[in-house]
Amino acid sequence: MGLFRGLLFGAMGWAIGGPIGAVIGAILGSASGRSDRAARASGGSSYYRYSQDEQRNSFMISLLVLSAAVMKADGKVLRSELNYVKDFIRNNFGASAMEEALRVLKELLQKQINVPEVCAQIKLFMVASQRLQLFHYLVGIANADGNVSAEEKNLLLQIARNLGLNMSDAESILSMFAPKIDPYKVLEIESTATDDEVRKAYRRMAMKFHPDKVETLGEKVRKAAEEKFKNIQDAYEHIKKERGF
């Protein structure tokens, strides 16, 4: 696990402790490699300020663990889902890290993931904007074959609740992947909303989902966040055009 471990596990922050660290440590055989500061932080201490690399790597490890849970939700792991993860790892760490990252993922697919415990650790250390971006990525995996199954949606909503996300935000992100996007659902409003309510909803969503809020996770993650932000902009423009304001 040389290169991938060097890029991620060797520089993990808060994810090296708790249930996430336990499942990754079991795979990499590196439970003894925990640093003192990560061990302290795993107990929920907030006095340690994690570097951008540690935040980014913890985000990526958390993403891999929950990816495995989502991929197994409907009882089958599809090539389209694996390709989705491969593209993400390649874009964020390069082709050289992808092979070893996939080895970790395949091991994770053989393990039982305690979703509530993993999400509780993530909720403790990730700010809301990062959790929203993580959820957006997980919905993308579920939709990699062009359809989010009932089992996948149920698990995704469970993950959203356990991450402490607002259910309206979760439904908004899910709607972005629907075959026919409902711009009102994206903006979390009803079609009966007034023009002023539409404008306010857009400003609220634009502030909440702005890509700058995840810039500490790296440029590639920020670019992924821009896709979500564009969906919000497109929804607003569609309603403006439809209503003529």
C-alpha positions, 0 to 999 in steps of 0.5 A: 500500500506504499504510494496511496498510504504515503499520500493519505494514510501517512498524513491523515488527520482526525480520520486516523482515530475512531471507527474510520481509523479502525476499519482503515487500520485493519486493512493497511495493518497500521494500527500502531502507526497512529500519531499521538496528536491524531490519537488525542484528536480521535477523542473529540479534542478540538485544540489541535488545528489540522493542516489543509493536507490532513483535512483533505486526506481525512475527507478522502478516507471518509469518502472511500469508507462511505463509498463502499457502504453506498456501493453495496446498498442494493446488493450489487457493485457495478462497474459504473460505480467503480469507474466513478470512484476511479475518476475521483481518485485519479483527479485528486491524487493522480493515476499513480495512486489510483490502483492502491486506492482501489485495493483499499476500496475493494477491501472495504467492500468486504467489510461491514461499515457501521454507517452511524458511527462513521457518520458521527465521527465525520459530523464531529470534525467536518464543517457543514459545507464539507459534509454537503460536498461529501453527500453530493459525491455519494449521490453521484456514486449511487447515480453512476448507472443513471438511477438511484435505487430505493435501497440506495436512496434509503441509505443516502437519507440515513447518511444525511441524517447521521451527518446532521444535514438538513433533510431539505438540503439532502433532497435538493442534492438528490433532485440534482441527479434526477432524470428530469431536474425540478428547479424548485426542488433544487432551490428548496421551495414550492412552485407556488413561491413568489418571485421574491421568495425565489430570489431569497432562496437562490441567495440562501442556496448560493451562500450555503453551497458556494465552492469557496466553502470547501477550498481547504479540501483542495482545488479538485474538490472545489471544482467538484463543488462547482458542479453542484453550484452550477445546478443551483444557478441553472435552476434559478435561471430556468425559473427566471426565464419561465417567469420573465423576471 
